[in-house]
């Protein structure tokens, strides 16, 4: 099996960022971390898009290079040019598919980020700010002159922690790992210089997109300080976007820092909880408590911070506030280490920056795997079919109220991926037949990394393998069903998606039938499993496992008979 369809064919190690030059988008600036330092290299390449050769609007453009593509999909012309403005104009006026600019060099070369790197190899910088709220107000506002940044706490994954503290009133204490500044402007200027000097690959905050980063930007604008924390000295580029968590989406202002990645652990918490559903809240303190917080950390309520700074608090002092600020970045690191590795490992496969892998839906990520493969084979690209309704997963509640009996949740391991294989699901527009190869490879990789997560020689190997397994599982589950029925997906095939869901419904109903034959009582079913009252003859931990195993055997026997008969 060709693993490059998942991991790419590039061999360059230690790439930590890829950007295009601001005024020369046909030149990729590739940053690599080598022996603790960052080096960068310029790589010319040809920006491109897939175009319908029959589109009459193509006549409006001339002097461009094109390649006729194989296959019968409608976007059968690869247009490429050093002039990215031409490519953008063509994408706006023709029937075409224009892959994201930030992915194009990686699509061309087969390279991805972080190849050969472990989770802690990139330099991570955790950032948290404390601000003062003027008397008479309940919440800080960066537009109020006196609502100043009082502290910035910093911590790297190399263990270097410090707090930058405002001392405009002369009352801030000198402590270990504390630097004092006479004005907010001086503090902000020093922060920019410090980030540029440290040169981190990844900036991490908790709820930073909504608070810390906009607040810093606004205060720097107020003091005429350039927020030049990009690797080329540029200020962050901001734009409104959204990120999806299960059935809900959050709109937010994204900060793109040139040559670096910005990760918000608030989003990592929401992504984790969209599946686990166990977090009491998404606040930094509650998430850290859930994971096992910093020992003996200092707690100060948000509405008390101003009085602590003023020296009017009954209990806490400014020294306590400094310790509190440093504990915040320590806890941000705890969240990152617990929930950030899966997206980090996924970035090794996807031709996209780490920050974008973290925010885009899985359907877009799978599209990019197909884009890379179709581009390498110079094959034409399809267009999405119009949206239409089709059957979904089986969900039914049979019993309501309090159940005072032993319960077990019996589910199918990889139900949809298994059905996709045994039913030989194949999107009609996938003329290179990549779909089945990708499903097979993803299942094989899960097996490898699941075993390595248990038997790896070191804890780092086991943790990384567990994260890869989680990443591959997400791609596998999405590819085998959701992606095929995605209305925006170029390869969507509603008939094939419906075949999977029909057999998924049949499988769940058959499991319920077998459970009831064994005197179990089904409480509810949802997509790939059922909650069942354990029959009396199977109660007790070992016997419950026997019950689930028996159900699995009976359903598998039925499924083989149905599909082969």
C-alpha positions in Angstrom: 0.0 0.0 0.0 1.4 3.4 -1.0 1.5 5.4 2.3 2.2 8.6 0.4 -1.5 9.0 -0.4 -1.9 9.8 3.3 1.5 11.1 4.5 2.7 12.8 1.2 5.8 11.9 -0.8 8.0 14.8 0.6 11.0 13.8 2.6 12.1 17.2 4.0 12.3 17.1 7.8 11.7 19.7 10.5 9.5 22.1 8.4 7.8 24.3 10.9 6.1 26.8 8.6 5.4 27.6 5.0 4.4 31.0 3.8 4.4 32.8 0.4 6.1 36.1 0.0 3.6 38.9 0.5 4.1 40.4 -3.0 5.4 37.3 -4.8 2.9 34.5 -4.1 4.8 32.2 -6.5 7.7 32.0 -4.0 7.3 29.8 -0.9 9.2 30.8 2.2 10.0 27.5 4.0 11.0 27.7 7.6 12.9 24.7 9.2 14.0 24.2 12.8 17.6 22.8 12.7 19.5 22.2 15.9 17.4 24.6 17.9 17.6 27.4 15.3 15.3 28.4 12.5 16.5 28.6 8.9 14.5 29.6 5.9 14.7 29.0 2.2 12.9 30.5 -0.8 11.3 28.0 -3.2 9.8 29.3 -6.5 6.8 27.3 -7.7 3.8 27.8 -10.0 0.4 28.7 -8.4 -2.4 26.7 -10.1 -6.1 25.9 -10.4 -8.3 23.3 -12.1 -10.5 24.8 -14.8 -13.3 23.7 -17.1 -11.7 24.0 -20.6 -15.1 24.6 -22.1 -15.9 27.6 -19.9 -16.4 30.5 -22.3 -14.9 33.0 -19.8 -11.5 31.5 -20.4 -11.4 33.6 -23.6 -11.0 36.6 -21.4 -7.6 35.5 -20.3 -4.4 34.9 -22.3 -0.7 34.2 -21.9 -1.0 31.5 -19.4 0.4 28.0 -19.2 -2.0 25.1 -19.1 -1.9 21.3 -19.2 -4.7 19.1 -20.5 -5.6 16.7 -17.7 -6.5 13.0 -18.0 -10.0 11.6 -17.2 -13.5 12.8 -17.8 -14.2 15.0 -14.8 -15.3 18.5 -15.9 -12.4 20.6 -14.5 -10.0 19.1 -17.1 -7.4 21.9 -17.5 -4.6 22.7 -15.1 -3.8 26.4 -15.4 -0.5 27.6 -13.8 1.3 30.8 -13.8 3.9 32.8 -11.8 1.3 35.6 -11.7 -0.9 34.7 -8.8 -3.2 37.7 -9.6 -4.1 35.9 -12.8 -4.9 32.7 -11.0 -7.1 34.5 -8.5 -8.9 36.4 -11.3 -9.5 33.2 -13.2 -10.9 31.5 -10.1 -13.4 34.3 -9.7 -14.6 34.2 -13.3 -14.5 30.6 -14.4 -15.8 27.2 -13.4 -12.8 26.1 -11.5 -11.3 24.7 -8.3 -8.6 26.9 -6.7 -6.9 25.1 -3.8 -6.0 27.3 -0.8 -2.9 29.4 -1.4 -1.4 28.3 1.9 -1.5 24.7 0.7 -0.3 25.1 -2.9 3.5 24.7 -2.4 2.9 21.6 -0.3 0.5 20.2 -2.8 3.1 20.7 -5.5 6.0 19.1 -3.6 4.2 16.5 -1.5 5.9 18.1 1.6 4.0 18.6 4.9 4.9 20.3 8.2 6.6 18.6 11.2 7.9 15.5 9.3 10.4 13.8 11.6 9.4 15.9 14.6 7.9 14.9 18.0 5.3 17.0 19.7 7.7 19.0 21.8 10.3 19.6 19.0 8.7 22.9 17.6 9.3 25.8 20.0 6.0 26.6 21.7 5.3 29.9 23.5 2.3 30.0 25.9 1.0 33.6 26.4 -1.5 35.0 28.9 -2.3 38.7 29.8 -3.8 40.3 32.8 -5.5 43.7 32.4 -6.8 46.4 34.7 -10.5 47.3 34.7 -11.3 50.9 35.6 -13.4 51.6 38.7 -17.1 51.6 38.0 -16.9 48.9 35.3 -17.4 45.2 35.5 -15.5 44.1 32.4 -12.2 45.4 30.8 -12.4 47.3 27.6 -9.3 47.9 25.5 -10.6 51.2 24.2 -10.7 52.8 27.7 -7.3 54.5 28.3 -6.9 53.3 31.9 -7.9 49.6 31.1 -4.3 48.8 30.6 -2.3 45.6 30.2 -0.6 45.1 33.6 1.1 41.7 33.0 2.1 39.4 30.2 3.1 35.9 31.4 5.2 33.7 29.0 6.3 30.1 29.1 7.9 27.9 26.5 7.9 24.1 26.2 11.6 24.3 27.1 10.6 25.4 30.6 11.5 29.1 30.4 8.8 31.0 32.3 8.7 34.8 33.0 6.2 37.6 33.7 6.4 41.1 32.3 4.9 43.4 34.8 3.8 47.1 34.6 5.3 49.3 37.3 3.9 52.7 36.4 3.0 53.4 40.0 6.2 52.0 41.5 4.3 49.3 43.5 5.2 46.2 41.6 7.5 43.8 43.4 10.8 42.6 42.0 10.6 38.8 42.0 12.4 35.9 40.3 11.6 35.7 36.6 9.9 39.1 36.7 10.8 42.1 34.6 9.3 45.5 35.4 8.4 48.3 33.0 7.7 51.9 33.7 4.9 52.2 31.1 2.4 50.1 29.2 4.0 51.2 26.0 7.5 50.0 27.1 5.9 46.6 28.2 4.3 46.1 24.8 7.4 47.1 22.9 9.4 44.6 25.0 6.8 41.9 24.3 7.2 42.3 20.5 11.0 42.3 20.8 10.9 39.3 23.1 8.8 37.2 20.7 10.9 38.1 17.8 14.1 37.2 19.7 12.8 34.0 21.0 11.4 33.1 17.6 8.7 30.5 18.6 7.1 28.3 16.0 3.7 28.1 17.7 2.0 30.8 19.9 -0.6 29.4 22.3 -3.3 31.1 24.4 -6.5 30.2 26.1 -9.4 32.1 24.7 -6.8 34.3 23.0 -8.7 34.8 19.8 -11.5 36.4 21.7 -9.5 38.3 24.3 -5.7 38.3 24.6 -4.8 38.9 21.0 -7.4 41.6 20.2 -6.6 43.3 23.5 -2.9 43.4 22.7 -3.6 44.6 19.2 -5.8 47.5 20.4 -3.4 48.6 23.1 -0.5 48.6 20.7 -2.5 50.7 18.3 -3.4 53.1 21.1 0.3 53.5 22.0 1.5 53.5 18.4 3.5 50.3 18.9 3.8 48.0 15.8 2.5 44.6 16.6 5.2 43.1 14.5 5.5 39.6 15.8 5.5 37.9 12.4 8.8 36.2 11.3 9.1 38.9 8.7 8.3 41.6 11.1 4.7 42.0 9.9 1.7 42.5 12.1 -1.0 39.8 12.4 -3.5 39.6 9.6 -7.0 39.2 11.0 -10.2 38.0 9.4 -13.6 36.7 10.6 -14.1 33.0 10.3 -15.8 30.1 12.1 -14.9 26.7 13.6 -17.3 23.8 14.0 -17.7 21.7 17.1 -20.1 18.8 16.5 -23.4 20.4 15.5 -22.5 23.9 16.5 -20.1 26.6 15.1 -18.2 29.5 16.8 -17.5 32.6 14.8 -14.3 34.4 15.8 -11.6 36.7 14.6 -8.6 34.7 13.4 -5.1 36.0 13.8 -2.6 34.9 11.2 1.0 35.6 12.3 3.4 35.3 9.4 5.7 32.2 9.8 4.1 31.0 13.0 0.9 29.2 14.1 -1.6 30.5 16.6 -3.4 27.8 18.6 -6.2 28.5 21.1 -6.5 25.8 23.8 -10.1 27.0 24.4 -10.9 25.5 21.0 -8.9 22.4 21.8 -11.1 22.0 24.9 -14.3 22.4 22.9 -13.1 19.9 20.3 -12.3 17.4 23.0 -15.7 17.9 24.7 -17.7 17.8 21.5 -17.1 14.0 21.7 -16.4 13.4 25.4 -19.2 15.7 26.8 -17.5 15.7 30.3 -16.1 19.2 30.9 -17.9 21.3 33.5 -16.9 24.4 31.5 -14.3 25.6 29.0 -12.6 28.0 31.4 -8.9 27.5 31.8 -9.1 26.8 35.5 -11.9 24.2 35.1 -10.2 22.4 32.2 -6.9 22.3 34.1 -8.7 20.9 37.2 -10.2 18.2 35.0 -6.8 17.3 33.7 -4.9 17.7 37.0 -3.9 21.3 37.6 -0.7 22.9 38.6 0.2 22.0 42.2 -0.6 24.8 44.8 -1.6 27.2 42.1 -2.9 30.7 43.0 -6.6 31.4 42.4 -7.9 34.9 42.0 -11.4 35.6 40.6 -11.6 37.8 37.5 -13.7 40.5 39.3 -11.0 40.7 42.0 -8.0 41.4 39.8 -8.4 45.2 39.7 -8.6 45.4 43.5 -5.6 43.2 43.9 -3.7 45.5 41.5 -4.8 48.6 43.4 -3.7 47.0 46.7 -7.2 47.2 48.2 -7.9 43.5 48.3 -8.3 41.9 51.7 -6.3 38.8 51.0 -4.2 38.9 47.8 -1.3 41.1 46.9 0.3 42.0 43.6 2.9 39.2 44.2 0.0 36.8 44.3 -1.3 38.2 41.0 2.1 37.6 39.4 2.1 34.0 40.6 -1.5 33.7 39.3 -0.4 34.9 35.9 2.4 32.5 35.7 0.2 29.6 36.7 -2.2 30.5 33.9 0.4 29.8 31.2 1.5 26.6 33.0 -2.1 25.4 32.8 -2.4 26.4 29.1 0.5 24.1 28.5 -1.3 21.3 30.4 -4.3 21.7 28.0 -2.0 21.8 25.0 -0.1 18.6 26.0 -3.4 16.8 26.7 -5.4 17.8 23.6 -3.1 19.3 21.0 -1.1 16.3 19.9 -3.8 14.8 17.6 -4.0 17.9 15.4 -0.2 18.2 15.5 0.2 14.6 14.2 -2.6 15.1 11.6 -0.6 18.1 10.2 2.1 15.6 9.1 -0.4 14.2 6.6 -2.3 17.3 5.5 -0.8 19.8 3.0 -1.9 22.8 5.1 -0.4 24.9 8.0 -0.9 23.6 11.5 -3.2 26.5 12.5 -5.5 25.8 9.5 -5.5 22.0 10.1 -6.8 22.9 13.6 -9.7 25.0 12.4 -10.9 23.5 9.1 -13.5 20.7 9.0 -12.3 17.2 8.3 -14.1 17.2 4.9 -11.8 20.0 3.7 -8.7 18.0 4.9 -9.7 14.9 3.0 -10.3 17.0 -0.1 -6.7 18.1 0.2 -5.5 14.5 0.3 -7.4 13.9 -2.9 -6.2 17.2 -4.4 -2.6 16.1 -3.9 -3.1 12.7 -5.5 -5.1 14.0 -8.5 -2.5 16.8 -9.0 0.4 14.3 -8.9 -1.4 12.2 -11.5 -2.5 15.2 -13.7 -6.1 14.0 -13.5 -9.2 16.1 -14.0 -11.2 17.3 -10.9 -15.0 16.9 -10.4 -17.5 19.4 -9.1 -20.1 18.8 -6.3 -23.5 17.4 -7.2 -26.4 19.6 -6.0 -27.5 18.9 -2.4 -30.2 16.3 -1.9 -31.7 14.5 1.1 -30.8 11.0 1.9 -31.2 8.6 4.9 -29.1 9.1 7.9 -28.0 7.0 10.9 -30.5 5.2 13.0 -31.5 7.0 16.3 -34.4 6.0 18.5 -35.2 6.1 22.2 -37.3 3.2 23.5 -37.4 3.8 27.2 -37.6 7.1 29.2 -37.1 7.7 32.9 -34.8 6.4 35.6 -33.3 2.9 34.8 -32.1 1.2 38.0 -30.5 -1.8 36.3 -27.0 -2.5 34.9 -26.5 -0.9 31.5 -24.0 -1.5 28.8 -23.3 0.5 25.6 -22.7 -1.9 22.7 -21.3 -0.3 19.6 -19.8 -1.4 16.3 -16.1 -0.7 16.0 -15.6 1.4 12.9 -19.1 0.6 11.6 -19.1 2.9 8.6 -15.5 2.2 7.5 -16.2 -1.5 7.7 -19.4 -1.1 5.7 -17.6 1.1 3.2 -15.1 -1.7 2.6 -17.5 -4.7 2.6 -20.0 -2.9 0.4 -17.1 -1.7 -1.9 -18.3 1.9 -1.7 -16.8 3.9 -4.5 -17.8 7.5 -5.4 -18.4 7.6 -9.1 -16.4 10.7 -9.7 -13.3 9.2 -8.1 -11.9 8.0 -11.4 -8.5 7.1 -9.9 -10.2 4.8 -7.3 -8.4 6.5 -4.5 -11.3 6.2 -2.0 -10.9 2.4 -1.3 -7.1 2.7 -1.1 -7.4 5.5 1.4 -9.9 3.7 3.6 -7.7 0.5 3.5 -4.6 2.5 4.4 -6.3 4.5 7.2 -7.6 1.2 8.8 -4.1 -0.3 8.5 -2.5 2.7 10.0 -4.9 2.7 12.9 -4.0 -0.9 13.6 -0.3 0.0 13.6 -0.5 3.0 15.8 -3.1 1.5 18.2 -0.6 -1.3 18.9 2.3 1.2 19.2 0.3 3.3 21.7 0.3 0.2 24.0 3.7 -1.4 23.2 6.0 1.6 22.3 9.4 1.6 24.0 9.0 5.1 25.6 6.2 7.2 26.9 6.8 9.8 24.2 6.4 7.1 21.5 3.3 5.8 23.1 1.7 9.3 23.5 2.5 10.2 19.9 1.2 6.9 18.6 -2.0 7.5 20.5 -2.4 10.9 19.0 -1.7 9.6 15.5 -4.3 6.9 16.1 -6.8 9.5 17.1 -6.1 11.6 14.0 -6.4 8.7 11.7 -9.7 7.7 13.3 -11.2 11.1 12.7 -10.1 11.0 9.0 -11.3 7.4 8.6 -14.8 8.0 10.1 -15.3 11.2 8.0 -14.0 9.7 4.8 -16.1 6.6 5.0 -19.4 8.4 5.3 -19.7 12.1 6.0 -17.4 13.2 3.2 -19.3 11.2 0.5 -22.5 12.8 1.5 -21.1 16.3 2.0 -22.9 18.8 -0.2 -19.8 20.9 -0.8 -17.6 17.9 -1.5 -16.3 17.6 -5.1 -16.6 13.8 -5.0 -19.9 13.6 -3.2 -22.1 10.6 -4.2 -25.4 10.5 -2.4 -26.4 7.1 -3.6 -23.2 5.5 -2.1 -23.6 7.5 1.1 -27.2 6.2 1.4 -26.1 2.6 0.8 -23.8 3.0 3.9 -26.6 4.5 6.1 -29.2 1.9 5.0 -26.8 -0.9 6.0 -25.8 0.9 9.1 -29.5 1.1 10.2 -30.0 -2.6 9.4 -26.9 -3.5 11.5 -28.1 -1.5 14.5 -31.6 -3.0 14.3 -30.2 -6.5 14.0 -28.1 -5.9 17.1 -31.1 -4.8 19.0 -33.0 -7.9 17.8 -30.2 -10.2 19.0 -30.0 -8.4 22.3 -33.7 -8.8 23.0 -33.5 -12.5 22.0 -31.0 -12.8 24.8 -33.4 -11.1 27.2 -31.7 -7.7 27.0 -33.8 -4.5 26.9 -32.8 -1.7 24.5 -33.0 1.8 26.0 -31.9 3.8 23.0 -29.9 3.6 19.8 -27.8 6.2 18.1 -25.9 5.8 14.7 -23.5 3.0 15.6 -24.5 1.6 19.0 -27.2 1.0 21.6 -27.6 1.4 25.3 -28.9 -1.9 26.6 -30.1 -3.3 30.0 -27.8 -6.2 30.6 -29.7 -9.6 30.7 -29.6 -11.2 34.2 -27.5 -14.1 33.0 -24.7 -11.8 31.8 -24.4 -9.5 34.8 -21.0 -9.0 36.2 -18.0 -7.4 34.5 -16.6 -10.5 32.7 -20.1 -11.6 31.7 -21.0 -8.2 30.3 -18.0 -8.5 28.0 -19.2 -12.0 27.1 -22.6 -10.5 26.2 -21.1 -7.8 24.0 -18.9 -10.4 22.3 -21.9 -12.7 21.6 -23.8 -9.8 20.1 -20.9 -8.9 17.9 -20.5 -12.5 16.7 -24.3 -12.9 15.9 -24.4 -9.6 14.0 -21.3 -10.3 12.0 -22.6 -13.7 11.1 -25.9 -12.1 10.0 -24.1 -9.4 8.0 -21.9 -11.9 6.2 -24.9 -13.9 5.2 -26.8 -10.9 4.0 -23.9 -9.6 1.9 -22.9 -12.9 0.5 -26.3 -14.5 0.1 
